[in-house]
Amino acid sequence: MHSPLPKGFDENQIHYHGGTAIAIEAGLLKRNEIKTVNRQMLENVRLSGMPSIGLTLYPTYPAGFFKGWMAEPYHYQNGGDWTWFGGRMIQQLVRNRFYQEAYDELGPMIDRVVKNKGFYEWYGKNDVPSGSGKFKGSAGVLSKAIALLRQWAAETAE
């Protein structure tokens, strides 16, 4: 059987941000593991030049590995930045008591909603909005993340 992966490409090195957020939501990671993967996500964002921890995966699959939407790195699910996933990670940071991290990492997502006057489906290189500008999934996860932070702030202030 011939591997579809290019020679030398180590798929085990890919960090799947969206899947990791969902694994945390499912209770599969311990608090110290969440801290570690969050640091890795931030480093991946820095290395990739993408706008937020909504980055779907890093490093990306090579150009031409996929056909269609994901043929290019940092496009769609091949390293595009999805608030749909990033917002879920923010929620899990709050639920696992990483309040400052959640607040800090929410900022770029909120800033781009304001800047672009919409809840875009995903973002490409240079923070370029793509897909629907009225993606209810993005609006929903951001709203829930904000509500969780506000709830924590209200409880802490009491």
Backbone as a printed PyTorch tensor [residue, N CA C, xyz], in Angstrom:
tensor([[[  0.8550,  -1.1820,   0.0000],
         [  0.0000,   0.0000,   0.0000],
         [  0.8960,   1.2380,   0.0000]],

        [[  0.6360,   2.1450,  -0.9000],
         [  1.4010,   3.3870,  -1.0410],
         [  0.7630,   4.4800,  -0.1790]],

        [[  1.5680,   5.1630,   0.6060],
         [  1.0670,   6.2470,   1.4510],
         [  0.7910,   7.4820,   0.6040]],

        [[ -0.3180,   8.1630,   0.8740],
         [ -0.5890,   9.4170,   0.1530],
         [  0.2640,  10.5750,   0.6780]],

        [[  0.9500,  10.3670,   1.8080],
         [  1.7720,  11.4270,   2.3880],
         [  3.0930,  11.5610,   1.6450]],

        [[  3.5330,  12.7830,   1.4150],
         [  4.8300,  12.9700,   0.7580],
         [  5.9600,  12.3720,   1.6010]],

        [[  6.9890,  11.8970,   0.9590],
         [  8.1360,  11.3230,   1.6510],
         [  8.6970,  12.3440,   2.6440]],

        [[  8.8810,  11.9030,   3.8750],
         [  9.4340,  12.7770,   4.9020],
         [  8.3980,  13.5810,   5.6760]],

        [[  7.1400,  13.5460,   5.2400],
         [  6.0970,  14.2980,   5.9420],
         [  5.6150,  13.4770,   7.1290]],

        [[  5.7550,  14.0360,   8.3240],
         [  5.3800,  13.3260,   9.5480],
         [  4.0480,  13.8560,  10.0620]],

        [[  2.9960,  13.1510,   9.7260],
         [  1.6480,  13.5670,  10.1220],
         [  1.4880,  13.5960,  11.6390]],

        [[  2.2950,  12.8360,  12.3550],
         [  2.2220,  12.8280,  13.8260],
         [  2.6550,  14.1580,  14.4390]],

        [[  3.2690,  15.0280,  13.6700],
         [  3.7080,  16.3310,  14.1730],
         [  2.6050,  17.3960,  14.0900]],

        [[  1.5000,  17.0610,  13.4670],
         [  0.4090,  18.0390,  13.3170],
         [ -0.3710,  18.1480,  14.6210]],

        [[ -0.5810,  19.3680,  15.0360],
         [ -1.3870,  19.6600,  16.2220],
         [ -2.7610,  20.1040,  15.7220]],

        [[ -3.7810,  19.3310,  16.0440],
         [ -5.1470,  19.6080,  15.5960],
         [ -5.8700,  20.4370,  16.6630]],

        [[ -5.9200,  21.7370,  16.4640],
         [ -6.5050,  22.6350,  17.4580],
         [ -7.9840,  22.3610,  17.6930]],

        [[ -8.7520,  22.2550,  16.6160],
         [-10.1920,  22.0430,  16.7660],
         [-10.5020,  20.7530,  17.4970]],

        [[ -9.8510,  19.6840,  17.1110],
         [-10.0540,  18.3950,  17.7650],
         [ -9.6330,  18.4150,  19.2230]],

        [[ -8.5820,  19.1680,  19.5210],
         [ -8.1170,  19.2830,  20.9020],
         [ -9.1560,  20.0070,  21.7550]],

        [[ -9.7290,  21.0770,  21.2230],
         [-10.7720,  21.8090,  21.9610],
         [-11.9550,  20.8970,  22.2720]],

        [[-12.3350,  20.0810,  21.3060],
         [-13.4580,  19.1630,  21.5000],
         [-13.0910,  18.0680,  22.5020]],

        [[-11.8530,  17.5980,  22.4750],
         [-11.4000,  16.5940,  23.4510],
         [-11.4470,  17.1650,  24.8670]],

        [[-11.0860,  18.4310,  25.0290],
         [-11.1760,  19.0720,  26.3500],
         [-12.6360,  19.1630,  26.7640]],

        [[-13.4920,  19.5700,  25.8440],
         [-14.9250,  19.6700,  26.1090],
         [-15.4860,  18.3150,  26.5560]],

        [[-14.9600,  17.2370,  26.0040],
         [-15.4110,  15.8860,  26.3510],
         [-14.7990,  15.3880,  27.6680]],

        [[-13.9100,  16.1750,  28.2710],
         [-13.3120,  15.7990,  29.5470],
         [-12.1240,  14.8520,  29.4280]],

        [[-11.4960,  14.8090,  28.2670],
         [-10.4150,  13.8560,  28.0440],
         [ -9.0330,  14.3600,  28.4740]],

        [[ -8.9040,  15.6640,  28.7240],
         [ -7.6080,  16.2080,  29.1320],
         [ -7.6700,  16.7110,  30.5700]],

        [[ -6.5880,  16.4940,  31.2890],
         [ -6.4490,  17.0090,  32.6590],
         [ -6.0210,  18.4690,  32.5880]],

        [[ -6.1570,  19.1720,  33.7060],
         [ -5.8480,  20.6070,  33.7390],
         [ -4.4250,  20.8970,  33.2740]],

        [[ -3.4460,  20.1080,  33.7340],
         [ -2.0580,  20.3570,  33.3140],
         [ -1.8730,  20.1110,  31.8110]],

        [[ -2.6380,  19.1850,  31.2420],
         [ -2.5760,  18.9350,  29.8040],
         [ -3.2050,  20.0890,  29.0220]],

        [[ -4.2670,  20.6560,  29.5710],
         [ -4.9080,  21.8120,  28.9370],
         [ -3.9320,  22.9830,  28.9020]],

        [[ -3.2260,  23.1810,  30.0000],
         [ -2.2230,  24.2580,  30.0530],
         [ -1.1550,  24.0390,  28.9860]],

        [[ -0.6950,  22.8060,  28.8500],
         [  0.3260,  22.4800,  27.8540],
         [ -0.1790,  22.7020,  26.4370]],

        [[ -1.3610,  22.1830,  26.1040],
         [ -1.8500,  22.3320,  24.7300],
         [ -2.1940,  23.7830,  24.4230]],

        [[ -2.6330,  24.5420,  25.4120],
         [ -2.9030,  25.9560,  25.1620],
         [ -1.6030,  26.6910,  24.8100]],

        [[ -0.5420,  26.3900,  25.5350],
         [  0.7660,  26.9920,  25.2100],
         [  1.1990,  26.5870,  23.7980]],

        [[  0.9810,  25.3240,  23.4490],
         [  1.3290,  24.8550,  22.1000],
         [  0.5050,  25.5870,  21.0430]],

        [[ -0.7750,  25.7850,  21.3130],
         [ -1.6310,  26.5070,  20.3670],
         [ -1.1140,  27.9210,  20.1430]],

        [[ -0.7650,  28.5910,  21.2330],
         [ -0.2510,  29.9580,  21.1060],
         [  1.0550,  29.9880,  20.3160]],

        [[  1.9050,  29.0130,  20.5370],
         [  3.1600,  28.9250,  19.7810],
         [  2.8740,  28.6310,  18.3120]],

        [[  1.9160,  27.7660,  18.0340],
         [  1.5410,  27.4730,  16.6520],
         [  1.0040,  28.7090,  15.9470]],

        [[  0.2160,  29.4990,  16.6650],
         [ -0.3050,  30.7500,  16.0990],
         [  0.8640,  31.6720,  15.7540]],

        [[  1.8130,  31.7770,  16.6760],
         [  2.9760,  32.6300,  16.4400],
         [  3.7640,  32.1500,  15.2180]],

        [[  4.0440,  30.8600,  15.1570],
         [  4.8350,  30.3040,  14.0530],
         [  4.1180,  30.4010,  12.7080]],

        [[  2.8100,  30.2510,  12.7170],
         [  2.0370,  30.2530,  11.4710],
         [  1.7410,  31.6540,  10.9590]],

        [[  1.7150,  32.6320,  11.8620],
         [  1.3160,  33.9780,  11.4700],
         [ -0.1900,  34.1350,  11.3510]],

        [[ -0.9310,  33.1380,  11.7970],
         [ -2.3890,  33.2050,  11.7450],
         [ -2.9010,  34.0370,  12.9270]],

        [[ -4.1820,  34.4580,  12.8680],
         [ -4.6650,  35.4450,  13.8280],
         [ -5.0490,  34.9610,  15.2280]],

        [[ -5.4370,  33.7070,  15.4080],
         [ -5.9260,  33.3160,  16.7380],
         [ -5.7860,  31.8110,  16.9490]],

        [[ -6.1680,  31.3670,  18.1490],
         [ -6.1170,  29.9360,  18.4520],
         [ -7.2270,  29.1660,  17.7410]],

        [[ -7.9910,  29.8480,  16.8970],
         [ -8.9540,  29.1670,  16.0400],
         [ -8.2640,  28.4380,  14.8900]],

        [[ -6.9520,  28.6020,  14.7660],
         [ -6.1460,  27.8800,  13.7810],
         [ -6.5260,  26.4040,  13.8500]],

        [[ -6.9380,  25.8240,  12.7370],
         [ -7.4420,  24.4430,  12.7840],
         [ -6.3560,  23.4180,  13.0410]],

        [[ -5.1940,  23.6310,  12.4260],
         [ -4.0960,  22.6850,  12.6250],
         [ -2.7730,  23.3510,  12.2740]],

        [[ -1.7050,  22.8160,  12.8530],
         [ -0.3600,  23.3010,  12.5550],
         [  0.6320,  22.1980,  12.8670]],

        [[  1.6120,  21.9670,  12.0140],
         [  1.7730,  22.5870,  10.6990],
         [  0.7090,  22.0930,   9.7230]],

        [[  0.5740,  22.8130,   8.6340],
         [ -0.4370,  22.4620,   7.6300],
         [  0.0370,  21.2960,   6.7780]],

        [[ -0.9030,  20.7130,   6.0740],
         [ -0.5600,  19.7250,   5.0540],
         [  0.0360,  20.4910,   3.8710]],

        [[  0.9320,  19.8640,   3.1250],
         [  1.5940,  20.5710,   2.0130],
         [  0.6240,  20.9490,   0.8850]],

        [[  1.0060,  21.9770,   0.1400],
         [  0.2100,  22.4280,  -1.0110],
         [ -0.0440,  21.2490,  -1.9440]],

        [[ -1.2870,  21.1230,  -2.3860],
         [ -1.6610,  20.0800,  -3.3120],
         [ -1.9770,  18.7320,  -2.6820]],

        [[ -1.7890,  18.6130,  -1.3770],
         [ -2.0870,  17.3390,  -0.7150],
         [ -3.5760,  17.0280,  -0.8100]],

        [[ -4.4110,  18.0540,  -0.5980],
         [ -5.8620,  17.9130,  -0.7310],
         [ -6.2970,  18.4940,  -2.0640]],

        [[ -7.4570,  18.1190,  -2.4950],
         [ -8.0650,  18.6910,  -3.6970],
         [ -9.1280,  19.6900,  -3.2520]],

        [[ -9.4160,  20.6640,  -4.0710],
         [-10.4870,  21.6070,  -3.7800],
         [-10.1180,  22.6330,  -2.7230]],

        [[-11.0560,  22.8750,  -1.8190],
         [-10.9550,  23.9410,  -0.8260],
         [ -9.6670,  23.9390,  -0.0140]],

        [[ -9.1570,  22.7860,   0.3150],
         [ -8.0120,  22.7230,   1.2270],
         [ -6.6780,  22.5030,   0.5240]],

        [[ -6.6200,  22.7000,  -0.7830],
         [ -5.3920,  22.4220,  -1.5300],
         [ -4.2240,  23.2900,  -1.0570]],

        [[ -4.4950,  24.5120,  -0.6400],
         [ -3.4400,  25.4240,  -0.1940],
         [ -3.3520,  25.4660,   1.3240]],

        [[ -2.1390,  25.5410,   1.8580],
         [ -1.9810,  25.7030,   3.3050],
         [ -2.6580,  26.9930,   3.7990]],

        [[ -3.1730,  26.9340,   5.0090],
         [ -3.8660,  28.0500,   5.6840],
         [ -5.1460,  28.4410,   4.9690]],

        [[ -5.7290,  27.4860,   4.2850],
         [ -6.9950,  27.7160,   3.6020],
         [ -8.0080,  26.6970,   4.1030]],

        [[ -9.1600,  27.1820,   4.4500],
         [-10.2600,  26.3650,   4.9330],
         [ -9.7980,  25.4990,   6.1140]],

        [[-10.0210,  24.1950,   6.0900],
         [ -9.6510,  23.3590,   7.2420],
         [ -8.1680,  22.9700,   7.2530]],

        [[ -7.4210,  23.3430,   6.2380],
         [ -5.9820,  23.0650,   6.2040],
         [ -5.2200,  24.2590,   6.7850]],

        [[ -5.4970,  24.5520,   8.0500],
         [ -4.7930,  25.6410,   8.7250],
         [ -5.5090,  26.9650,   8.7000]],

        [[ -6.7410,  27.0030,   8.1890],
         [ -7.5290,  28.2270,   8.2980],
         [ -7.8650,  28.4740,   9.7670]],

        [[ -8.2770,  29.6750,  10.0720],
         [ -8.5890,  30.0530,  11.4460],
         [-10.1130,  30.1410,  11.5910]],

        [[-10.6630,  29.2650,  12.4100],
         [-12.1120,  29.1620,  12.6040],
         [-12.4910,  29.5680,  14.0310]],

        [[-13.2450,  30.6330,  14.1630],
         [-13.7710,  31.0250,  15.4680],
         [-14.6340,  29.9090,  16.0370]],

        [[-15.2590,  29.1570,  15.1600],
         [-16.0870,  28.0030,  15.5190],
         [-15.3370,  27.0840,  16.4820]],

        [[-14.0280,  26.8780,  16.2330],
         [-13.2090,  26.0550,  17.1300],
         [-12.5350,  26.8910,  18.2080]],

        [[-12.0000,  28.0440,  17.8340],
         [-11.3170,  28.8980,  18.8110],
         [-12.2240,  29.3110,  19.9540]],

        [[-13.4660,  29.6280,  19.6410],
         [-14.4260,  29.9990,  20.6810],
         [-14.7050,  28.8460,  21.6360]],

        [[-14.7060,  27.6440,  21.1160],
         [-14.8870,  26.4610,  21.9810],
         [-13.6910,  26.2980,  22.9190]],

        [[-12.4920,  26.5810,  22.4150],
         [-11.3060,  26.4970,  23.2610],
         [-11.3700,  27.5530,  24.3580]],

        [[-11.8180,  28.7390,  24.0330],
         [-11.9670,  29.7970,  25.0430],
         [-12.9310,  29.3230,  26.1310]],

        [[-14.0510,  28.7440,  25.7350],
         [-15.0120,  28.2270,  26.7170],
         [-14.3500,  27.2170,  27.6470]],

        [[-13.5420,  26.3410,  27.0790],
         [-12.8940,  25.3150,  27.9040],
         [-11.8280,  25.9150,  28.8060]],

        [[-11.1830,  26.9750,  28.3570],
         [-10.2290,  27.6630,  29.2340],
         [-10.9540,  28.2310,  30.4500]],

        [[-12.1000,  28.8380,  30.2300],
         [-12.8790,  29.3830,  31.3580],
         [-13.3250,  28.2420,  32.2710]],

        [[-13.8890,  27.2110,  31.7070],
         [-14.4040,  26.0930,  32.5100],
         [-13.3110,  25.3910,  33.3160]],

        [[-12.0670,  25.5250,  32.8590],
         [-10.9570,  24.8800,  33.5530],
         [-10.0800,  25.8780,  34.3070]],

        [[-10.6380,  27.0600,  34.5770],
         [-10.0440,  28.0760,  35.4420],
         [ -8.8090,  28.7750,  34.8620]],

        [[ -8.7160,  28.8380,  33.5660],
         [ -7.6620,  29.6090,  32.9030],
         [ -8.2870,  30.9290,  32.4380]],

        [[ -8.6730,  31.7510,  33.4050],
         [ -9.4540,  32.9530,  33.1160],
         [ -8.6680,  34.0050,  32.3410]],

        [[ -7.4560,  34.2870,  32.7780],
         [ -6.6590,  35.3090,  32.0820],
         [ -6.3520,  34.8740,  30.6570]],

        [[ -6.0020,  33.6140,  30.4870],
         [ -5.7190,  33.0910,  29.1520],
         [ -6.9520,  33.2150,  28.2550]],

        [[ -8.1100,  32.8560,  28.8070],
         [ -9.3530,  32.9450,  28.0410],
         [ -9.6160,  34.3820,  27.6040]],

        [[ -9.4740,  35.3030,  28.5330],
         [ -9.7000,  36.7170,  28.2240],
         [ -8.7260,  37.2000,  27.1480]],

        [[ -7.4520,  36.8910,  27.3320],
         [ -6.4320,  37.3380,  26.3780],
         [ -6.6420,  36.7450,  24.9900]],

        [[ -6.9880,  35.4690,  24.9220],
         [ -7.0970,  34.7870,  23.6440],
         [ -8.4230,  35.0590,  22.9340]],

        [[ -9.3970,  35.5530,  23.6700],
         [-10.6630,  35.9570,  23.0780],
         [-10.5210,  37.2690,  22.3000]],

        [[ -9.6090,  38.1220,  22.7510],
         [ -9.4290,  39.4500,  22.1680],
         [ -9.3010,  39.4800,  20.6550]],

        [[ -8.3880,  38.6970,  20.0570],
         [ -8.2530,  38.7520,  18.5970],
         [ -9.5280,  38.3500,  17.8500]],

        [[-10.3010,  37.4490,  18.4420],
         [-11.5370,  37.0130,  17.7890],
         [-12.5930,  38.1210,  17.8230]],

        [[-12.7070,  38.7810,  18.9560],
         [-13.6600,  39.8960,  19.0870],
         [-13.2320,  41.0580,  18.1940]],

        [[-11.9280,  41.3570,  18.2080],
         [-11.4190,  42.4740,  17.3990],
         [-11.7570,  42.2980,  15.9240]],

        [[-11.6270,  41.0930,  15.4070],
         [-11.8900,  40.9070,  13.9820],
         [-13.3790,  40.9340,  13.6540]],

        [[-14.2300,  40.5440,  14.5860],
         [-15.6750,  40.6750,  14.3700],
         [-16.0280,  42.1520,  14.2120]],

        [[-15.4690,  42.9760,  15.0860],
         [-15.7390,  44.4190,  15.0390],
         [-15.1570,  45.0120,  13.7530]],

        [[-13.9020,  44.6880,  13.4700],
         [-13.2120,  45.2200,  12.2840],
         [-13.9400,  44.8560,  10.9990]],

        [[-14.3830,  43.6100,  10.8990],
         [-15.0120,  43.1230,   9.6640],
         [-16.5320,  43.2320,   9.6530]],

        [[-17.0930,  43.7260,  10.7580],
         [-18.5450,  43.9290,  10.8600],
         [-19.3240,  42.6650,  10.5150]],

        [[-18.8470,  41.5410,  11.0670],
         [-19.5410,  40.2890,  10.8000],
         [-18.8790,  39.1130,  11.4850]],

        [[-19.6290,  38.0420,  11.5520],
         [-19.1540,  36.7880,  12.1370],
         [-18.8020,  35.8480,  10.9870]],

        [[-17.5720,  35.9730,  10.5130],
         [-17.1560,  35.1780,   9.3560],
         [-16.8960,  33.7360,   9.7400]],

        [[-17.0760,  32.8940,   8.7360],
         [-16.9330,  31.4590,   8.9150],
         [-15.4990,  31.0820,   9.2860]],

        [[-14.5370,  31.6270,   8.5500],
         [-13.1370,  31.3360,   8.8220],
         [-12.2710,  32.4510,   8.2560]],

        [[-11.0020,  32.4550,   8.6750],
         [-10.0510,  33.4830,   8.2610],
         [ -8.8160,  32.8250,   7.6750]],

        [[ -8.3050,  33.4310,   6.5960],
         [ -7.0890,  32.9410,   5.9650],
         [ -5.8910,  33.7700,   6.3890]],

        [[ -4.7800,  33.5710,   5.7020],
         [ -3.5580,  34.3280,   5.9750],
         [ -3.8600,  35.8170,   5.9710]],

        [[ -3.1290,  36.5460,   6.7910],
         [ -3.2950,  38.0000,   6.9500],
         [ -4.6770,  38.3700,   7.4730]],

        [[ -5.3150,  37.4250,   8.1820],
         [ -6.6060,  37.6720,   8.8130],
         [ -7.7040,  38.0270,   7.8040]],

        [[ -7.6450,  37.4240,   6.6260],
         [ -8.6240,  37.6920,   5.5710],
         [ -9.9020,  36.9040,   5.8620]],

        [[-11.0460,  37.6050,   6.0380],
         [-12.3080,  36.9080,   6.3070],
         [-12.7790,  36.1250,   5.0890]],

        [[-13.3170,  34.9320,   5.3490],
         [-13.7620,  34.0610,   4.2650],
         [-15.0560,  33.3480,   4.6500]],

        [[-15.7410,  32.8400,   3.6440],
         [-17.0000,  32.1590,   3.8860],
         [-18.0910,  33.1500,   4.2470]],

        [[-19.1210,  32.6420,   4.8440],
         [-20.2620,  33.4720,   5.2200],
         [-19.8500,  34.5270,   6.2500]],

        [[-20.3500,  35.7370,   6.0800],
         [-20.1250,  36.8180,   7.0410],
         [-21.1720,  36.8260,   8.1380]],

        [[-22.0880,  35.8790,   8.0760],
         [-23.1540,  35.7780,   9.0750],
         [-23.2150,  34.3480,   9.6070]],

        [[-22.0560,  33.8070,   9.9080],
         [-21.9490,  32.4240,  10.3650],
         [-22.3930,  32.3420,  11.8230]],

        [[-23.5700,  31.7970,  12.0290],
         [-24.1590,  31.7440,  13.3740],
         [-23.3210,  30.9130,  14.3380]],

        [[-22.5760,  29.9390,  13.8370],
         [-21.7090,  29.1430,  14.6940],
         [-20.6540,  29.9960,  15.3690]],

        [[-20.0600,  30.9330,  14.6330],
         [-19.0690,  31.8360,  15.2160],
         [-19.7060,  32.7470,  16.2570]],

        [[-20.8500,  33.3050,  15.9100],
         [-21.5470,  34.1860,  16.8480],
         [-21.9090,  33.4350,  18.1260]],

        [[-22.3750,  32.2170,  17.9810],
         [-22.7900,  31.4260,  19.1370],
         [-21.6600,  31.0840,  20.0780]],

        [[-20.5340,  30.6050,  19.5410],
         [-19.4290,  30.2160,  20.4280],
         [-18.8030,  31.4260,  21.1020]],

        [[-18.7330,  32.5590,  20.3860],
         [-18.2000,  33.7760,  21.0110],
         [-19.1370,  34.2870,  22.0970]],

        [[-20.4220,  34.2810,  21.8180],
         [-21.3960,  34.7310,  22.8150],
         [-21.3290,  33.8740,  24.0730]],

        [[-21.2100,  32.5740,  23.8960],
         [-21.1320,  31.6720,  25.0330],
         [-19.8400,  31.8930,  25.8220]],

        [[-18.7260,  32.1000,  25.1190],
         [-17.4530,  32.3660,  25.7920],
         [-17.5290,  33.6510,  26.6090]],

        [[-18.1180,  34.6860,  26.0270],
         [-18.2750,  35.9580,  26.7440],
         [-19.1770,  35.7740,  27.9590]],

        [[-20.2730,  35.0470,  27.7920],
         [-21.1930,  34.8010,  28.9070],
         [-20.4870,  34.0510,  30.0430]],

        [[-19.6650,  33.0720,  29.7140],
         [-18.9310,  32.3300,  30.7480],
         [-17.9520,  33.2350,  31.4850]],

        [[-17.2590,  34.0950,  30.7690],
         [-16.3350,  35.0260,  31.4220],
         [-17.0830,  36.0330,  32.2880]],

        [[-18.2070,  36.5200,  31.8080],
         [-19.0130,  37.4710,  32.5910],
         [-19.5590,  36.8100,  33.8570]],

        [[-19.9810,  35.5560,  33.7180],
         [-20.4800,  34.8270,  34.8840],
         [-19.3790,  34.6650,  35.9210]],

        [[-18.1930,  34.2720,  35.4710],
         [-17.0540,  34.1330,  36.3940],
         [-16.7430,  35.4640,  37.0540]],

        [[-16.7220,  36.5580,  36.2820],
         [-16.4230,  37.8850,  36.8360],
         [-17.4660,  38.2870,  37.8780]],

        [[-18.7340,  38.0340,  37.5950],
         [-19.7940,  38.3820,  38.5480],
         [-19.6630,  37.5740,  39.8360]],

        [[-19.3690,  36.2940,  39.7020],
         [-19.2150,  35.4400,  40.8930],
         [-17.9790,  35.8300,  41.7020]],

        [[-16.9290,  36.2340,  41.0110],
         [-15.6810,  36.6250,  41.6810],
         [-15.8420,  37.9500,  42.4010]],

        [[-16.6310,  38.8570,  41.8240],
         [-16.8270,  40.1880,  42.3940],
         [-17.6840,  40.1520,  43.6570]],

        [[-18.4760,  39.0940,  43.8240],
         [-19.3920,  39.0260,  44.9660],
         [-18.6730,  38.7960,  46.2650]]])
